[in-house]
Amino acid sequence: MAAINLGATPARLRTTKRATFHELRVAEVRHLTDTSVEVTFEVPDELAEHYVYLAGQYLALRTTLDGEDIRRSYSICRPPANGRISVAIKRDQGGLFSTWANDTLKAGDTLQVMTPQGAFTSNLAEFDGRHVVGIAAGSGITPIITIAHKVLLQSDTSRFDLLFTNKSSLDVMFVEELADLKDRFPQRFAIHHVLSREQRSAPIMSGRLDEERLRTILASVIPVGMADEWVLCGPFELVQLCRDLLAEHGVEPSHVRFELFSTGEPGEAPTRARPVEMRAGEKAVRIDFTLDGTSGTVESPVSANETILNAALRVRADVPFACAGGVCGTCRARVVTGSVSMTENYALEPEEMDRGYVLTCQSHPQSDHVVVDYDA
């Protein structure tokens, strides 16, 4: 869910252009494994500037399935190319959109595609002599492979190590692309596969990537001290384990970048606006918001304890959101007046929160009047 067009600009800077949807035509649907596809969209010349992206960013896709407005976020999986942009979609157990994309979506179809978003990217200003380590699980490879491309192409002296865990060799996404990277940069790119359900020649690389196994790998295969930066992408439990062990080894948090695709149960759908009714005399919170230079107002019953996003969607359907789970950051806005509490946050940097930014999908008003600015 977390990418960047890596140029001279420090990659940690979040894009400030608000996300908007445009209808794009599917150019190709390519099967990567039995349970995943790469979907490539055509980007017409008139929209080219809107789809310039950084390695590690993502796209939110939107369509209507079974009468529902469905939105899902997927990381961009290819280095920038004129007129095309690609994402990888792995089938989730019970996942409505991912199942449809794997089984039904085809070339020639059209989807609403949000402009690139996200701040999951390298924190390095330059790459000469730098060593970056990526740890990915399953479809977590999709943003990390673009970051690996960038690191290796940016400098002739940079290095990238990838620790990639999957169930079996048949589940490994982008096998050919990873092999190509190894062929192009044999001295500077190393890939270490960990397979949980398949025996490998090195016992340490066979089995679940649990704490004991990861400790051993960080002590011998990829010593912590050799890396300048770490990029992590996978399920919450693995990402948190990696962060904890790296912190234990003295790695500064500013040198660890991470992204989560999901924090919920398999097949869990993003929360959408639910009906809320105002009763006469009921205590309410007033929420004012600015979006695209236009002001909106909505009253929210205190008893409903709804999020700012949920309330705003009741009066403006174009309020931006994608995952609604605190992961992607699409619904980011700045609190101008009042106070809120956030339930979850896996997308905002500490400095963003210090400047008053919140994830409106997770933010509940704590004062009688709240003003937020989506344009800030």
Buried (B, 14 or more C-beta within 10 A) or exposed (E): BBBBBBEEEBBBEBBEEBBEBBEBBBBBBEEBBEBBBBBBBBBEEEBEEBBBBBBBBBBBBBBEEEEEEBBBBBBBBBBBEEEBBBBBBBBBEEBBBBBBBBEEBEEEBEBBBBBBBBBBBBBBEEBEEBBBBBBBBBBBBBBBBBBBBBBBBBBEEBBBBBBBBBEEEEBBBBEEBBEEBBEEBEEBBBBBBBBBEBEEEEEBBBBBBEEEBBBEBBEEBBEBEEBBBBBBBBBBEBBBBBBEBBEEEEBEEEBBBBBBBBBEEEEEBBBBBEEBEEEEEEEBBBBBBBBEEEEBEBBBBEEBEBBBBBBBBBBBEEBBBBBBBBBBBBBBBBBBEBEBEBEEBBBBBEEBBEEBBBBBBBBBBEEEEBBBBBEB
